[in-house]
Amino acid sequence: MKNDYLMIIDNDAKDIELAKLALNANQSSFEIKTFLGADEALDFLYSQSGKNFPKLILLDLKMPKIDGIQVLKIL
């Protein structure tokens, strides 16, 4: 059985915590996986090898190295 989860990808830990607070305030039943950069998130997704894609991705568009637009193109 698949484990449903949401992803938050942002290079700012404070923004991640704020998003988690908002999701938890709405009593989200999904597991929340957080990543402090696109490279880390993409590595995780590649490791899943199509097994289980997140139900929702909250993605910062302005990040160093790989920005959000590049992530969208890759996905």
Stockholm file with secondary structure:
# STOCKHOLM 1.0

chainA/1-75         MKNDYLMIIDNDAKDIELAKLALNANQSSFEIKTFLGADEALDFLYSQSGKNFPKLILLDLKMPKIDGIQVLKIL
#=GR chainA/1-75 SS CCCCEEEEECSCHHHHHHHHHHHHHTTCCSEEEEESSHHHHHHHHHHHTTSCCCSEEEECSCCSSSCHHHHHHHC
#=GC SS_cons        CCCCEEEEECSCHHHHHHHHHHHHHTTCCSEEEEESSHHHHHHHHHHHTTSCCCSEEEECSCCSSSCHHHHHHHC
//
